[in-house]
Amino acid sequence: MDFHYPSGRKYVPRYRGNTEDSSPGNKISYSNRGMTLEDDLNETNAYYLEKGLAVIHKKPTPVQIVHVDYPKRSTAVIKEAYFRQASTTDYNGICNGKYIDFEAKETKSPTSFPLKNIHDHQIDHMKQIIKHKGIAFVIIRFSQSEEIFLLEAEYLFQFWDRMKRGGRKSITKQEIETHGHPIELGWAPRIDYLKIIRTLYSF
Amino acid sequence: MDFHYPSGRKYVPRYRGNTEDSSPGNKISYSNRGMTLEDDLNETNAYYLEKGLAVIHKKPTPVQIVHVDYPKRSTAVIKEAYFRQASTTDYNGICNGKYIDFEAKETKSPTSFPLKNIHDHQIDHMKQIIKHKGIAFVIIRFSQSEEIFLLEAEYLFQFWDRMKRGGRKSITKQEIETHGHPIELGWAPRIDYLKIIRTLYSF
């Protein structure tokens, strides 16, 4: 039997990408259909777009292109390029007049979220977004328990500042449970973060 | 004498990138300091960010990565990759609670803007943005006369639909002058599109 997404597209199991928790011999997790957090969020955003609920996209991975071959004009091949660090968060867009901006991260730690997953300039970026009356948050997935949480940027900043003052370099799972919002994995949308945000900000 | 941007960064003349109007033997245009429209917009956005006026970034060029070498863990080299077509516009962000989204294009034609510079899915994207109460527009630069115009998406859609009905495949410069808004090239910010948008939408 073939499975199909609501869009009619056939479901094809995918291999996990190069995420923190990928390891040889454990390439497919059947319990979540082999999809990474990024896959699930892309599906979610495609669903929101199709239903007219929001226009939110993942930004492309920033790459510094050094050398390109043009064997034919129509098929330029990039022969040398390097990954650059992103200066913003990965996802942004709009829902009903509200600007939405977030970062998504997985951790294999069962008890805490290491703050090394976030960069200084991403914190700065989210602070700027809040100043301009946008909505900023982070989606955190604990890959071992497959639990997903949405944590508003304002709380992330508090834990970030604690680290900068010499405190712990992570957010405990308990703190995330206290201040964040659990997201149940669904079918369509897969990760319904918009429901939480619309409730929190009443729009 | 060295020139410096307001940020203190030294001004270094740059070569034109791979834009439509780049041609051998005409690598530097001194009249606009050798900068492309993209360079000027990046400077403009950096200025807006620094002054706290807006948070608007260019999205990275979308690239399909096929092969990566890891000679050392710290220096992954992309050895094979291909350019993908963008599914959205190039620039988006927020200003004072308003979602802003635009595409920027140069043309060497002195009399019209060819609509082949814009793709179907970019039009679809901008229509979705308008539906969600965002602000969408296109910035067009006529490279020969070095004139820059801001044209709101609503007008772009009209000319796009005219083409789809079998009409002309471009917007005449006169039409852009009638419906669009000229932007004088400045020092800082270089291309003050925000001033026009804030006046048009009163925010």
HADDOCK unambig.tbl for C-alpha pairs under 7 A between the chains (distance, minus, plus):
assign (segid A and resid 55 and name CA) (segid B and resid 128 and name CA) 6.93 0.50 0.50
assign (segid A and resid 55 and name CA) (segid B and resid 129 and name CA) 6.94 0.50 0.50
assign (segid A and resid 59 and name CA) (segid B and resid 59 and name CA) 6.24 0.50 0.50
assign (segid A and resid 59 and name CA) (segid B and resid 60 and name CA) 6.98 0.50 0.50
assign (segid A and resid 60 and name CA) (segid B and resid 59 and name CA) 6.98 0.50 0.50
assign (segid A and resid 60 and name CA) (segid B and resid 60 and name CA) 5.62 0.50 0.50
assign (segid A and resid 60 and name CA) (segid B and resid 61 and name CA) 6.70 0.50 0.50
assign (segid A and resid 60 and name CA) (segid B and resid 62 and name CA) 5.15 0.50 0.50
assign (segid A and resid 61 and name CA) (segid B and resid 60 and name CA) 6.70 0.50 0.50
assign (segid A and resid 62 and name CA) (segid B and resid 60 and name CA) 5.15 0.50 0.50
assign (segid A and resid 76 and name CA) (segid B and resid 82 and name CA) 6.66 0.50 0.50
assign (segid A and resid 77 and name CA) (segid B and resid 80 and name CA) 6.64 0.50 0.50
assign (segid A and resid 77 and name CA) (segid B and resid 81 and name CA) 6.04 0.50 0.50
assign (segid A and resid 77 and name CA) (segid B and resid 82 and name CA) 5.42 0.50 0.50
assign (segid A and resid 78 and name CA) (segid B and resid 80 and name CA) 5.58 0.50 0.50
assign (segid A and resid 78 and name CA) (segid B and resid 81 and name CA) 4.90 0.50 0.50
assign (segid A and resid 78 and name CA) (segid B and resid 82 and name CA) 5.85 0.50 0.50
assign (segid A and resid 79 and name CA) (segid B and resid 79 and name CA) 4.82 0.50 0.50
assign (segid A and resid 79 and name CA) (segid B and resid 80 and name CA) 5.17 0.50 0.50
assign (segid A and resid 79 and name CA) (segid B and resid 81 and name CA) 6.90 0.50 0.50
assign (segid A and resid 80 and name CA) (segid B and resid 77 and name CA) 6.64 0.50 0.50
assign (segid A and resid 80 and name CA) (segid B and resid 78 and name CA) 5.58 0.50 0.50
assign (segid A and resid 80 and name CA) (segid B and resid 79 and name CA) 5.15 0.50 0.50
assign (segid A and resid 81 and name CA) (segid B and resid 77 and name CA) 6.02 0.50 0.50
assign (segid A and resid 81 and name CA) (segid B and resid 78 and name CA) 4.90 0.50 0.50
assign (segid A and resid 81 and name CA) (segid B and resid 79 and name CA) 6.90 0.50 0.50
assign (segid A and resid 82 and name CA) (segid B and resid 76 and name CA) 6.65 0.50 0.50
assign (segid A and resid 82 and name CA) (segid B and resid 77 and name CA) 5.41 0.50 0.50
assign (segid A and resid 82 and name CA) (segid B and resid 78 and name CA) 5.86 0.50 0.50
assign (segid A and resid 94 and name CA) (segid B and resid 99 and name CA) 6.74 0.50 0.50
assign (segid A and resid 94 and name CA) (segid B and resid 132 and name CA) 6.70 0.50 0.50
assign (segid A and resid 95 and name CA) (segid B and resid 132 and name CA) 5.92 0.50 0.50
assign (segid A and resid 96 and name CA) (segid B and resid 132 and name CA) 4.63 0.50 0.50
assign (segid A and resid 96 and name CA) (segid B and resid 133 and name CA) 6.28 0.50 0.50
assign (segid A and resid 97 and name CA) (segid B and resid 132 and name CA) 5.44 0.50 0.50
assign (segid A and resid 97 and name CA) (segid B and resid 133 and name CA) 4.75 0.50 0.50
assign (segid A and resid 97 and name CA) (segid B and resid 134 and name CA) 5.95 0.50 0.50
assign (segid A and resid 99 and name CA) (segid B and resid 94 and name CA) 6.75 0.50 0.50
assign (segid A and resid 99 and name CA) (segid B and resid 99 and name CA) 5.50 0.50 0.50
assign (segid A and resid 128 and name CA) (segid B and resid 55 and name CA) 6.92 0.50 0.50
assign (segid A and resid 129 and name CA) (segid B and resid 55 and name CA) 6.94 0.50 0.50
assign (segid A and resid 132 and name CA) (segid B and resid 94 and name CA) 6.70 0.50 0.50
assign (segid A and resid 132 and name CA) (segid B and resid 95 and name CA) 5.91 0.50 0.50
assign (segid A and resid 132 and name CA) (segid B and resid 96 and name CA) 4.64 0.50 0.50
assign (segid A and resid 132 and name CA) (segid B and resid 97 and name CA) 5.43 0.50 0.50
assign (segid A and resid 133 and name CA) (segid B and resid 96 and name CA) 6.28 0.50 0.50
assign (segid A and resid 133 and name CA) (segid B and resid 97 and name CA) 4.73 0.50 0.50
assign (segid A and resid 134 and name CA) (segid B and resid 97 and name CA) 5.95 0.50 0.50
